[in-house]
Amino acid sequence: MTDATATQTPPRRGGLLELDARTRRRNAAEARFRLYGLIAVGIGMLALVLLLISVLSSGLGAFQQTSLRLDVTLTEKALDKTGSRDPEVMKKVTTITYGKLLEQALAKTIEDKGIVIDGLSKTDIKDMISKDAAARVRDRVLAHPDLIGETVPFTVLANGRIDGYLKGRVTMDSAQRDSNVSPNQLLLADALRADGTLYKAFNWAFITAPDASELRPEAAGLGVAILGSAYMMIVVLCLSLPLGVATSIYLEEFAPKNRITDLIEVNISNLAAVPSIVFGILGLAIFINFAGLPQSAPIVGGLVLTLMTLPTIIISTRAALKAVPPSIRDAALGIGASKMQSIFHHVLPLAMPGILTGTIIGLAQALGETAPLLLIGMVAFVREYPDAPPEGFFDPASALPVQVYNWTQRADPAFVERASGAIIVLLVFLLAMNAVAILLRRRFERRW
């Protein structure tokens, strides 16, 4: 031990190695802030989990549908009295006749399987089958006239109340108070399900089929709405991306800094905060009333959503351009590149991840908008699929968020299940778009 070490004294009270009261209070405040942050994150995650549980529990049933397996005798006397097998002549036979054949097929199935239920009437048997079933059988017979005269196995939709019974939405108690279903029908459903005639399967028609009337909730699908949303996103992408990027490049790289550009920048920021329904009023006035474009058409919806998306893309693109270091510009100019070459060959590629991310987020926001589409007439009931582009852009169509709104306004509880199922489809699209944004950002991102 040296004299120097021997003479060292312990640190004085209140020195650096001892916490005073003020430091303790500061550390306690920091610990509390961390705790508050964790609580806030936990509350947000809990709310998200509850939302997902609520949507999934209500909507997953829409991806399954109850059907009946029936052997239908397509009698020539009822469907083609002339025996010509001419589809034009056979079209005169209405769905009422096909409905009677389905009713006879179900009654024969019940008889053959020895199912006996006291008080079961012909009306109970007829109402077990969806009103959409006769139209589907008719379409198949018209497409294949050679089926007439044979007994053909068909898989047809069951009534919406029967479907609700197999999914737990309808009970014996509720059937006694419901004029659309009877307890005898539920007893018959139990017997047919035990025999395998009545069953549930994955419902592809929910994704591919068009909307249906209020009397046929079991046949309603999202096919037209998905196509309409896809067409609108094509219009938005083709218009908003070049316009937004070009505007951002000019304002950030070429525009002089004066009162006019300051006013433009303020207005762009204000437009990003304008309620979406205002853009719907603008679209109704300009594109429909003034320009004469058709209502409920994807082209009008795409134009309205383009106006709404442009401010978001411009702001995100300008932020991405500002994030590129000035040294990149200076180096390009220093080796003789022009202003245009330095921007398009150096600055823009480095800003591409931010531009693409902002664009996809703007498209995702536009995909979920409802209010502006309601004002331009996309709330209309549409059963016909739009044609392929470019004609399809002008055909009537619906959109996913509008379809959700439509179904929540209908009285049948089955449409509430359909609306929740449509929300799940919409969330899947949004998650896919955000995943693409993340992948593109990582793909094009450069570090310096």
N, C-alpha and C positions, 0 to 999 in steps of 0.2 A: 504494500500500500504506500502510495506517495503522499507527500505533504499536501499536494493539491486535492487528492481525493479524500484525504482525511479531514480536510477543513471544509468540505461541502456541507451545506446546511439544507435541511428540507425546505420545499417551497413554502412561501409565505401563504397565510390564509388569504383567499381571494385571488390567488394567482391563476395561471392558465390551466393548471391541472385540477383545479377545483371549481365545480359548477356553482355559480352564484344564483340568487333567486330569479334574476331577470332571465338568465339562460334556461333555467328550469321551466319558466313560464313559456318561453319561446319554443322549447322542445315539446312541451305539452300541447301548445297550440298546433304545431306541425303534426303531431300524432293524431290530434282530433280531426284535423283537415283530411289526413289520409283515411281515417275511419269514415268521415262523411262521404268521401269519394267512393269508398268500397260500398257503403250503404246505397248510394245513388246508382252505382253500377248494378248492384244486386236487385234493386227495385225495377230498374229498366229490364234486366234479364227476366225477372219474374213476370212482369207485364207481357213481355214477348212470348214467354212460354205459355201463359194463360191464353193469350190471343191465338196461338197456334193450336193449343188443345181444343179451344172452342170451335175454331174453323174446321179442324180435322174431324172432331167428333160429329159435327153437323153435316159435313160434306163428303166424307169418304163413302157413305152409302150411295151417293150418286154414281159411283163408278161400278156399282153392281146393280143388276136388274133382274127381276123375277120374270120367268118365261114358262110357257106351257108347251109340251110336246104332244102334238095331235096328229092323228092320221085322218086327213080330210079327203072325202070322196068328192071329186070334181065331176058332178053329173052333167052329162051333155044336155039333158033336157033343161037344166037351169041356166047353163052358161053359154050354150051355142045351139039354139034350137034348129038353125038351118043346117048345121053340120059342115059349114064351109071353112071353119077355122080361120076366118078372115078377122084380123085384129080390129079393123075398123067397125065391123059388125059387132064384135064381142065387146067393144067399148061401151055399147049401149046398156050393158048389164051393170047395174049400180053396185055400190059396196053393200047395200042392204041385202042383196042376194048372197053375196059372199059371207056376210055376217051370219046369215041363217045356216049356211053350210058349216061354219065353224061351231056354231051352237050345237048342231046335230052331231058333229064329231066329238065334242066334249061330252054331250049326253051319252053317246055310245061308249065312250071311254069309261064313264062312271058306271054304266050298266055292266060292261064287260069285267070290270074289276070288282064288282059286287059291293060298291060303296052305297050304303043306305043311310040317309039322314032325314029324320022326320021334319016335315014342313018345307023341304027344299023345293022351290018352285022353278019353273022355266026361266023366269026373270032372274033369279039368283044365278042360274047356270050361265045365262047370256052375259050378265054383268061381271062374270069372272074374267072375261076376255077384254082386252083393251079395244077401244074404238078405233085405234090405229091399225089393228091386226087385219081387218078386212081389206083395207087399202093396200097393204103390203102383199097379201095373197093375190089380190086382183092384179097388181103390177107384175107379179111373177107369172101368172097365167097368161097375161097379154104378151109377155116376152117369150113364153114357151107354150103356144097353143096345143102342142101335142100332148100336154099333161091331162087335157080334158078326157074324161072317161076313166081315169085311173084313181086309185087311192094313194095319195102322196103324203109323206110325212112333212109336217111344217113345224117350225118353232116360232111361236107368236108371243107377243107381250101379254102379260097378265095386267089386270086392272091396277090402277095406282094404289087403291086402298089395299088390295091383296099384297102388292109389293110392300106397302107400309107395314102390313101385319108381319111379314117375314123379317122385316128390319126392326121390329119393335116399336114402330111409331103408332100402330093401331092395335088396340086390345079388345077383348070381349066386352068390357065395360063401355069403351068409347063407341063400339059398333052398335050397341043398343040405343045410343043417342044420335047416331049418324044415319042420315037418310040415304047415303051413297053406298052403304055396306050393311050387311046383316050378319048376326052371329052364325047363321047356317052357312053362309059363304066362308066364314073363317074355319068352321068345322070341316067343310069340304076342302079348304086349302090344306088343313093338317093332313087329311087323308091322301090327297094327291101328292103332297110333299113326301109323305112316308113311302108312297109307291114310286117316286121318281118322276112322275108326270110334271110336277111343279118344282122348279128349282131356281137357284140364283147363280148367275155367272157374270163374268166381267163385262161391263157395258161399253163396248167400243162405240156404240151409236151416240153415247153422250158427248164424245169428242167429234164425231163426224156428221151426225144428223143435224138437220135444221131445227129451228124452234117449232113448237107445237101449240095448239090452242089450249085454253084453260081447262077443257074437258079431257085432255090427254097429256097430263104431266109426265107420265111414264115414257112418252115418245120424244120429249123435248131434248134437244142437243145444242152443241156449241159450234157446229160446222160453219154456218154463215158468219157468226160473230168472230171466229178465229180468222177466217179469210178476210173479213172486213178490217180487222185490226192489222193483219199483215200488209194489206194494200195501203193502209194509212201510214204505216211505219216506212214503207218504201218511198212514199211521197215525201214524208218528213225528212228521211235520210238524204234523198236526192236533192232537196231544196235547201235544207237548213245547214248541212255540212259545208258545201262550197260557199254559200252566202256568208255564213258565220265566220269561216276561216278567212275568207277574203277581207271581210270587214275588220277583223281583228288585226290582220297583217297591216292593213292600211293605217288604222288608228295607232298601232303600236310602233310601226317602223317608218312610215312615210308622212303621216299627217302633221302639219305644224301645230305647235302648242299655242293655241289662242282661245278666245272666248267661245268661238263656234265649236271647236272640238271638245272643250270643257262641257258645253251644253249638251252635245251629243252623248258624251260619256255619262253624264248625270241622267239623261233620259233612258239610256240603255239600262242603267242600274235600277231606275224606277220601273221600267217595263218588266224586269225580272220579278218584281214584287207585286205586280198587278194581279188581282184575282182572276182565275182562269175563265170565269163566266163572262168577264168583260170581253175577252177574245171571242167568245161565242156570239155575243151581240155584234161585234165588229164583223165576224164572218157572215152572220145572217144579213147584215146590211149591205156588205160589199159583194160577197161571192154569190149569194142567192138572189137578193132583191135587185141588185144593180147589174151584176154580170150574168144572171140568169142560169147559173149552174143548178143541176138537179139536187133536190133535198135528199138526205139520207144516202149520199154517195160518198165513197171513200176519198174522192178527189177533194171534196169540200172539207171533210174532216181532216185530211192531210194538210190542206192549206191553213186551216185554223190552228192546228197543232204546230205547224211550222212557225207561225207568228209567235206562238207561246214559247217555243223551244229556242228560237234564235237568241234572245238575251242570255240564256244560260250557256249556250255554246260560245258566244262572243266573250263573255266574262271568263270562262274557263280557258279559252284559247289565249286570251291576252295574259292571263296569269302564267300559262305555260311558256309563252314567249318571253315574259319578263324573267322567268327562272333560268333561262340560258345565260351564262356568264358573258358580260360585255367583251371579255378577251377573245371569245370566239369570233365575234364580229370584227374586232380590231385586227385579229390575225388574218382573217380572210381579206379584208380591205388592204392590209399591209402587203400581201403578195400579189396585188393587182386585180382582185376580183371586184366586180361592180357591186353596187348596193343590192341589186336584184339577185345576183349570183350568191352573195354572202347569205342572203335570207333563205333562198330556196335550196341551196346546196349544203348549208351548214346549220343555220338556226332552226329552220322548220323540221328537219329530221330529228334534231335533239329535242324539240318540243312536241314531237308526235305522240309520245305516251300520254302526256297531259291532255292533248287535243282529243285523242280517241277516247280517253276516259270520260272527259266532259261531254262528248257527243253521246256516248252510250248512256250515261246517266240522264242526259236530257231526253233521249228516246224512251228510257224506262219511265221517266216522269210523264211523258206524253201518253204512253201506253195505258197508264192508269187513270187518265183524266175522263171525267164523266160530264161535268156541267156544260162545257162548250159544245159537246156532241148532242146533248139534249136540245139545245137551242137551234141546231141546224137540222133537226128532224130525224136523227139516227135512232130515235126511240121507237120508230115504226116497226110493226110486226112484219118480218121478212122471212119467207120460206124458200125462195129461189136462190140458188148459189150464184154469185156474180161470175161473169165470164172471165177468161184469162186476160191479163193486161194486153193492150191498153184499154180495151173496151170495158173491162171489169171495173176500172176506176170510176166509171160513170154509172154503173149499175147500183140499184138499191142494196144496202148491206147494213149490218149492225156492227157492234164492237163489244169486246169482252166486258168492260165496265158498265156499258149501257145494258147489256144482257143481264148482268147481275141486278141492276136497278129494276129492270122489267119484271124479273121473276120475284123479287121481294114485294112487288105491288099486287101479286095475284093471291087469291084467297086459299087455294089448295095448299095444304102443308107440304106436299111433295115438291112444290116449287121452291120452298125455303131450303130444302135439302139440295135442290139443283143449284140455287144461288150460292150456297156454301161450296159446292163442288166447283162452280165456275171461279170462285175466289181462289181455290187451290190451284186451278190451271193458270190463273193470272199470276199468282205468286211464283209458280214454276217458271213462267216466262221471265219474270223480273229477276229471279235468282240466276237464270241462265244468262241474261244480258249483263248482270253485274259480274258474273264469273268470266264472261268474255272480256269485259273491261279490265279485270285484274290480269288475265292472261296476256292481253295486248300490251298492258303497261309493262309487265315483266319482260315481254318479248322485245320491245323496242327501247327499253330504258337503258341509258348509258350513264355511267358514273365518271366523274372527274374530280 
